[in-house]
Each structure stands twice: as structure tokens, then as C-alpha cells.
Amino acid sequence: MARGDFRLRSQLADEYSITAIVPAGTANSINAGEPTRVASATGAAGTGVEIMSDAEPTTADAKRFAGIAKSDSTDTAAAAGVVTTWLPLPGIIYLGKPKTAASCNTQAKLDVLMYKRVIFDLTSTTWSVDTAATDAAANGIVIVGGEYQTDTVFFMVSSGVTIFNVTA
């Protein structure tokens, strides 16, 4: 996967990050800047986090968003490791590239996307925001602006798809 696909736009202190277990199975399975999710659909204690899958997060997923990786994970094929993630707290604004190049390269294009609920996309090894996804209540990524000069989209994560969702 690629390092640094997503970054924080909001400034956060280290107190807003947490270190979690990453199960064994793949060496360095999570890079800084990649989205993570709870590794167990049941949320059982000690299951840790794993890299998110394409077309997530949604409220239909049993695995909840655990934050954007702040560091690379230290897992190996034979041993569990750890990764530090930014906690998915309300109000945090992230930034990333749209799935389709040039879909956010004018202010008019960004204005149309404002508050649209979408998903992440993983094409090849690059994470992006699927700005072309259908706006749906189940989608967990909410577009809140961008920088047309750099074809960058700003987004927040709906609390309904995070580790803090009390109904899941």
C-alpha cells in the first residue's frame, strides 16, 4: 500500500492518538496515512486493528473505523505488532485525493460535493475518496470542502461508522 494517502487537516496533539495491536499475518500491513478498522466484527477485546477494505466505511459493515494510521505497523507474518492511529473523534478534518483525477479541481466541483456521503476507494495501492459514489445515509465519509488548486478533498468520518458508535 502507499504511505500518506490520507492526512490530518486539523491540528491534533499526541493525546488524540492511540496504539493498537495489529494481528500477525502480513509484514507491515498498515502504512501511515491509511484507514484502519477494528479487526473483529464482534469488537472482542484484544483483536486489534487491520487495514480497511475497499468501499468502506459504511454502517452496513460489522467492522468499525478505528482511525487513520499515524505510523507504519510493526506486524510480521509470524508475530503481532502495533500501529498508532489518530482517534476518529468528531470534528477532525482529513484530506486526501479523489478517486477520479480532476474531480475536485475547480471550486464549482467542490461546491457540488459539499456534505456528500461517500466511501473510501482502494485502487491498486492508493487510497482515495470516492467522490463519484452515490450519496447514501449508510456511507461514512462526509465531504466538507477541499482545495481545488491541488485537486484535494477535505472529509470527516461519520460517528456512526467509528469505534465510538454506541449502537453497533
N, C-alpha and C positions, 0 to 999 in steps of 0.2 A: 504494500500500500504506500501511499505518498504521505510524506510528513508535511504538516502545516496547511492542510486543505481548509480547515476552519480555524478562526482565531477569535479572540475576545475583542469586541469594540469597547465594551465597558471596562473600566479600570477596576481590578479586584486585588485585594491583599491576599497573601498566602492562607489566611484563615478561612478563605472560601474555597479551599481545595481539600481533597481527602485522598488517602492512599488506600487502594483496594487490591484484593487478591485477584490474580489472573490465572485461571486453570492451566495446567500443563497441556501440551499437545502440539504447539507450534512455537518456534523461536521468535521472540519479539513480535507477537501477533498484533500489537496496537502501537501506532506511532503518534507522537504529539500532534494534535490538531485533528484527530479522528474521533468520531462519535462512539460512545460506549453504551452498553446496556447491561442490565443485571443478567448474569449467566444462567440463572434458573428461572423457569417460568413461574415457579411457586414462590420465589423470593426467599427460599430457605437460607438460614444463616450459614455463612461460610462459603457460599457458592461463588462469590466474587463477581467480576465483570468480564465482558468479552466485547469484541468489536461488533458494532451494529451491522445489520444486514441491509441490502439494497431495499428501497421503498419503505423504509421505516423513518420515524416512529409514527404509529397510529394507535388509537385507543383499542383497536381490534387485536393488537399484539399482546401476548402474555408477558413479554419481556419489556421492562420499563427502561427508559432513557436514564443513564447514570452520569452523564456529563461528557464534555469534550476533554480528551486526554491532554494533560499539561506536560506529560513526559512520555518517553517511549517505555513500553512494558519490558519487564525483565524475565518473562517466562521462557522456558525451553521446551523441547519435545518431551523431556523426561521429568521436568520439575516445574511446579507452580512458581509464579513470580508476582510482581506487583506493578501497578501503574498509578500515577497520581492524576486525578481528574478535577476539573473545575466543577463544583457542585451546581446542579441545574436549578438555581434559585430564581424565583420570579424577578423580572426586571433586567436580567442580564441580556445584553445585546451581543450577538455574534456576527461575524461576517464571513462570507465565502463567495465563490464564483457560481454563476448559474450553470445549469446543465448544458444549455444551448448558448454557445458564444454569441455575444452581441445582443442578448435578450434584455439586457439592463443598461444599454449604452446611451440612452437618452433619458432626460427627466420625464418625458411623457410615458415612456415604457415603465419606469419605476413607479410613477403615479398610478398606473393601472394595476400594478401588483400589490399596492398597499393593503395590508391586512388579509391578503390571500393566504389560506391554509393549505400547505403543501407537504412534501416529504423530502427526505434526502435521496440522492441518487449516487450509486457507485458504478461508474462506467470504467471498465478496465481497472486501474488502480487509483483513480482520482475521485474523491468525494465532492459532491456539488449539491446545490439546492435546485430541485426540480421545479422551476418556475412555470413550466408548462403543465404540471399536474393539475387535475381538476380540483377546484376549491371544495373541500369536504370537511364537515364537522369532525370526522374521525382523524384527520391529518394533524400532526403535532407540531409542524413548523409554521410560524406565522411571520410573513414578510412585513418588515416595518421601515423600509426605505432602502437606501443604497447610495453608491457613488457612481454616477453614470460615466464619469471620466475614466474610471478603472474597470467598468463593467463588473461591479461588485454589488452583492445584495446583502442587506442587513436583515437579521432574523432573530426571533425569540422562540423559545420552546414552550409549548402549552403545558401547564402544570398537570393536565390530565394524562400525559404520557410519560411523566417522570417518576422517579423513585419516591416522590412526595405525594403521589396520588393516593389518597386515603380510601378510595372506592375500589381499587384493584387488588 
